[in-house]
């Protein structure tokens, strides 16, 4: 997992070709203007997903992880709580959905942090994450972009 300021995005270039393409896209594109929905950037190698939603309580949220994709999550407006744990040691919470590259998990003590404009988080396939949560018990309206980067 990576958690840092958007101004430091370029420090993470060189990890992979697809991650480099995602960083370049974020630096050159005004993602605040993307309409809600899925936007292929480089075929299935890089997809931007924009959305507006209201945060949910920690009790309602579940850990998720992906096998094929790295997530770069950027809140563009609002502030949410995001939680992280290594996938290792968590228990599957239902079958993995291959068509959505999505699995849910439970167990373990959570590590939480705020995700707000000016910050980003990167979750690799070995990182379980629980995004979109109320921060400090407060609901928030969120505008967010998630880049799905082929690992």
Phi, psi and omega in degrees: 000145174234137177222119186199179176282144177302327180295347180255011182309317185295341178296343184258008175289149179102351179289315176201157180301316182290325176293322176300317179297322179294317179296315178300317179301313181296326180285332186256350188243136174277088184292346177294340182269353180293132174290155178304140179129187183267134181228101176298132179255312177226070182056226179272357180284333182208120183229133174260134176236114179259145179202155170240137179196174174252140180297162179239163179291156179301323180296330180279339187275155176230150173292142176229159174207163184231150179264324186262333190242148168266137175259131165250115183251127179228118171280128181265332178207137182100184181214125180235161172269140178229142184234150186221144168209149170298141181297325181302128178095349176276154180262135177299140180242066183110168182289148177291134180266093183302320183295335179252358185050055187215127174230148178249149187219160177219161177109163174085158175279138184267151173244118185248155177206156178281143173236117184214173180308136181096353180238160172214159175228140176243128179242122180271169182303338179269007181252119171275139181219149181231087182271181170068027182263156172303143175257125183052040176076007183253129175291151178212144171275129188242140166242123189219152169235135175240125174263126176264114186245120180301124183287000000 
